[in-house]
């Protein structure tokens, strides 16, 4: 995972904890809750975008195909003792 992803994830977790704490107060501040929820939503969107980019990069990465394809594990030369 990238450093940016981990930082965003940590910030989102902290904001979520702050939202939960604020909601447990006897008289929560609605303005404070709105601001924190907007910030949490922005962080969530950023995390989602980073995740989507990573998935696309993984899906479009070139695949390395071996020239020799073994029928099973035993047919591999290293395991059968036929390694040359």
Buried (B, 14 or more C-beta within 10 A) or exposed (E): EEEEBEEBBEBBEEBBEBBEEBEEEEEEEEEEBEEBBEBBEBBBEBBEEBEEEEEEEEEEEEEEEEEEEEEEEEEEEEEEEEEE
